[in-house]
Amino acid sequence: MNDKMKILSICGSPRKGNSEAIINRLKENFGHKGIENEVILLREKNIQRCNGCVEYCNKYLECCHKDDMLEIIQKMLKANGYVFVSPNYFAMPPGLFKDFIDKCSVLYTSYCFTKKPDLSKKRAIIITVGTDKEFIDACRDYISKWFLETLRIEVVAKKSFLSRSELKGNYNDIFKNKLNSNIDKELEKMANKLCDSLKTVGGVS
Ligand SMILES: Cc1cc2nc3c(=O)[nH]c(=O)nc-3n(C[C@H](O)[C@H](O)[C@H](O)COP(=O)(O)O)c2cc1C
């Protein structure tokens, strides 16, 4: 049975800035292709920090916090593909995004105990932004290897782009800063890769 392709974009920045500009540009791109793309800005969500009470989530296979993660996880389960965009803070995602990652551990725990949900047919692209190439690559690879690989979500493309920290009111600075030649082309290629990979996995049109 063919389903319509659904892509969920998750923005890990605590501010309106470069990451969000990239997510919005990709949304336009998916729109031109007629693909449904919902955007979640983590900065607008109530995500309580994981308090490590694994006795609860191991037993009930859900989090004890009834916060916005409930809705986010439902959307993740319904989507076929994901876009994750995050700033780099000290070669890692910001605390906001790390809180989201930690709260996704219910997906991991549940799979370990019940083999559900099986996320192995989901596909993702990752983009990180920051001022230093080595750090942004490390952040990108952290998200890819230690978050998405753990959840068995295949990463089909990942890239980092150079930003300027201060936006001075220009929320689209990443497209104007001249530090990334062909950023639009690169984003388009990533969007295409994600869509093509989902068609190959099957079940989506
Ligand atoms: C607390 C903090 C730590 C940061 N650490 C780094 C860093 O280690 N290396 C780097 O290249 N940029 C670092 N940055 C710069 C951000 O990655 C950069 O401003 C990025 O564009 C922010 O993305 P955004 O505009 O999407 O919020 C840091 C910024 C903040 C606020």
The ligand as an SDF file (V2000), in Angstrom:
LIG
                    3D

 31 33  0  0  0  0  0  0  0  0999 V2000
   26.6970   28.6240   24.0590 C   0  0  0  0  0  0  0  0  0  0  0  0
   27.2350   28.6440   22.6670 C   0  0  0  0  0  0  0  0  0  0  0  0
   28.2960   27.8320   22.3490 C   0  0  0  0  0  0  0  0  0  0  0  0
   28.8110   27.8210   21.0480 C   0  0  0  0  0  0  0  0  0  0  0  0
   29.8720   27.0250   20.7730 N   0  0  0  0  0  0  0  0  0  0  0  0
   30.3960   27.0210   19.5240 C   0  0  0  0  0  0  0  0  0  0  0  0
   31.5050   26.2090   19.2110 C   0  0  0  0  0  0  0  0  0  0  0  0
   32.0410   25.5080   20.0770 O   0  0  0  0  0  0  0  0  0  0  0  0
   31.9920   26.2140   17.9510 N   0  0  0  0  0  0  0  0  0  0  0  0
   31.3880   26.9470   16.9620 C   0  0  0  0  0  0  0  0  0  0  0  0
   31.8180   26.8720   15.8030 O   0  0  0  0  0  0  0  0  0  0  0  0
   30.3350   27.7520   17.2160 N   0  0  0  0  0  0  0  0  0  0  0  0
   29.8320   27.8020   18.4770 C   0  0  0  0  0  0  0  0  0  0  0  0
   28.7570   28.6140   18.7690 N   0  0  0  0  0  0  0  0  0  0  0  0
   28.1730   29.4350   17.6850 C   0  0  0  0  0  0  0  0  0  0  0  0
   26.8920   28.8350   17.1420 C   0  0  0  0  0  0  0  0  0  0  0  0
   27.0900   27.5310   16.6830 O   0  0  0  0  0  0  0  0  0  0  0  0
   26.4270   29.7160   15.9770 C   0  0  0  0  0  0  0  0  0  0  0  0
   26.1040   30.9730   16.4750 O   0  0  0  0  0  0  0  0  0  0  0  0
   25.2510   29.1220   15.2390 C   0  0  0  0  0  0  0  0  0  0  0  0
   25.0800   29.8330   14.0520 O   0  0  0  0  0  0  0  0  0  0  0  0
   23.9760   29.2200   16.0140 C   0  0  0  0  0  0  0  0  0  0  0  0
   22.9650   28.6380   15.2160 O   0  0  0  0  0  0  0  0  0  0  0  0
   21.5140   29.2950   15.1340 P   0  0  0  0  0  0  0  0  0  0  0  0
   21.6970   30.6240   14.4470 O   0  0  0  0  0  0  0  0  0  0  0  0
   20.7430   28.3530   14.3320 O   0  0  0  0  0  0  0  0  0  0  0  0
   21.0260   29.4500   16.5170 O   0  0  0  0  0  0  0  0  0  0  0  0
   28.2420   28.6540   20.0560 C   0  0  0  0  0  0  0  0  0  0  0  0
   27.1440   29.4690   20.3910 C   0  0  0  0  0  0  0  0  0  0  0  0
   26.6520   29.4710   21.6770 C   0  0  0  0  0  0  0  0  0  0  0  0
   25.4750   30.3770   22.0050 C   0  0  0  0  0  0  0  0  0  0  0  0
  1  2  1  0
  2  3  1  0
  2 30  2  0
  3  4  2  0
  4  5  1  0
  4 28  1  0
  5  6  2  0
  6  7  1  0
  6 13  1  0
  7  8  2  0
  7  9  1  0
  9 10  1  0
 10 11  2  0
 10 12  1  0
 12 13  2  0
 13 14  1  0
 14 15  1  0
 14 28  1  0
 15 16  1  0
 16 17  1  0
 16 18  1  0
 18 19  1  0
 18 20  1  0
 20 21  1  0
 20 22  1  0
 22 23  1  0
 23 24  1  0
 24 25  2  0
 24 26  1  0
 24 27  1  0
 28 29  2  0
 29 30  1  0
 30 31  1  0
M  END
$$$$
